[in-house]
Amino acid sequence: MSHINGKTIVITGASGGIGEQAALQLARAGAKLCLVARREDELQRVQQMIQQEGGQAWIYPVDLTDKVALDACADRILAEHERIDVLVNNAARSIRRAIQDALDRMHDYERTMQINYFSAVHLTLRLLPRFLEQKSGQVVNISTMSTQVPIPLFSAYLASKSALESFSRSLSIELGDQGVAVSTVYFPMVRTPMSSKTAIYKHMRMMNIEEAAGWIVSAIVKQSARVSSPLGVVSSVVLTALPDFVIKSTRPFFRRMDKKLAKKLKS
Ligand SMILES: NC(=O)c1ccc[n+]([C@@H]2O[C@H](COP(=O)([O-])OP(=O)(O)OC[C@H]3O[C@@H](n4cnc5c(N)ncnc54)[C@H](OP(=O)(O)O)[C@@H]3O)[C@@H](O)[C@H]2O)c1
């Protein structure tokens, strides 16, 4: 793939899940990968897989919620790579909890904002001068289809992803004409360690990890502002136009779905 071959791509959350798979697909297309996440042994495993297939990868073990450590990691990446073409802000955590069960859990909201929003913004701000100097670069922010429809039980997670989407739009409107491309990827449910934490989702139909990783590859190849399912696009348009109707009509659907999935899990 000529759009990817030879590019240096920084991807966070590359030690597992969609990030690992995207790193493998991008390396196969000829990209040089900077793999970022906390677990060094898992990063080494992904690096070795890439190298065994003839690709190039460097690892940067870091807790992205630690601002000092993130700065040191950004310094290393900038020093070790003359050119950086793409940053994929993929690392995240999700919390599934009703707002009523989170009345004394303000930390749910702080923790999701810290990794899903602040660390993505922080790393973007650190790499942005290089993109501007090069007069080219791309930021790919990973979001979720669940911000395109009203979904219950994920208030902390979804608010952090919505903040990231809003940042993407600001980045694009301010710097799009200076060579900085910005893409937001709205994944539906994908079978990964993150979604597997919710037991009742065991029997839910989900996208497989290879297809999801392909969406990140496609965001880089096409440099499109949005990678989304058609359902996500239609839902976001209808939600914007008719918020009362959409929220009232989907509420019973989600209650029924949760009951059905819980029943399936028990049987
Ligand atoms: N799975 C889904 O159904 C789904 C749906 C919509 C959107 N998404 C989005 O897709 C992206 C990938 O999700 P996934 O399902 O692949 O998740 P995952 O399997 O849980 O992987 C999350 C990745 O983020 C890294 N990470 C977490 N906290 C970190 C921290 N503090 N510092 C550095 N790295 C950290 C983890 O590595 P370490 O533990 O090694 O740090 C791991 O590599 C996320 O942005 C998620 O919100 C997923």
The ligand as an ORCA input file, in Angstrom:
! r2SCAN-3c Opt
* xyz 0 1
  N     -13.407     -3.263     21.884
  C     -14.470     -2.562     21.545
  O     -15.619     -3.067     21.520
  C     -14.328     -1.113     21.165
  C     -15.459     -0.451     20.647
  C     -15.343      0.877     20.298
  C     -14.134      1.537     20.432
  N     -13.052      0.887     20.951
  C     -11.808      1.634     21.090
  O     -10.783      0.963     20.367
  C      -9.517      1.181     21.000
  C      -8.820     -0.131     21.275
  O      -9.649     -0.873     22.163
  P      -9.401     -2.419     22.493
  O     -10.733     -3.029     22.586
  O      -8.362     -2.974     21.591
  O      -8.832     -2.272     23.978
  P      -7.867     -3.239     24.842
  O      -7.821     -4.587     24.253
  O      -8.307     -3.062     26.255
  O      -6.453     -2.535     24.649
  C      -6.204     -1.283     25.232
  C      -4.762     -0.899     24.962
  O      -4.516      0.356     25.619
  C      -3.334      0.239     26.394
  N      -3.438      1.117     27.561
  C      -4.436      1.161     28.474
  N      -4.137      2.031     29.455
  C      -2.923      2.558     29.145
  C      -2.080      3.490     29.777
  N      -2.412      4.072     30.940
  N      -0.910      3.813     29.188
  C      -0.540      3.219     28.037
  N      -1.299      2.328     27.378
  C      -2.470      1.994     27.939
  C      -3.277     -1.252     26.789
  O      -1.946     -1.667     27.006
  P      -1.238     -1.869     28.444
  O      -2.215     -2.551     29.330
  O      -0.035     -2.693     28.096
  O      -0.876     -0.485     28.866
  C      -3.783     -1.911     25.510
  O      -2.720     -2.055     24.599
  C      -9.821      1.998     22.275
  O      -9.634      3.368     22.021
  C     -11.299      1.718     22.525
  O     -11.917      2.731     23.249
  C     -13.118     -0.430     21.301
*
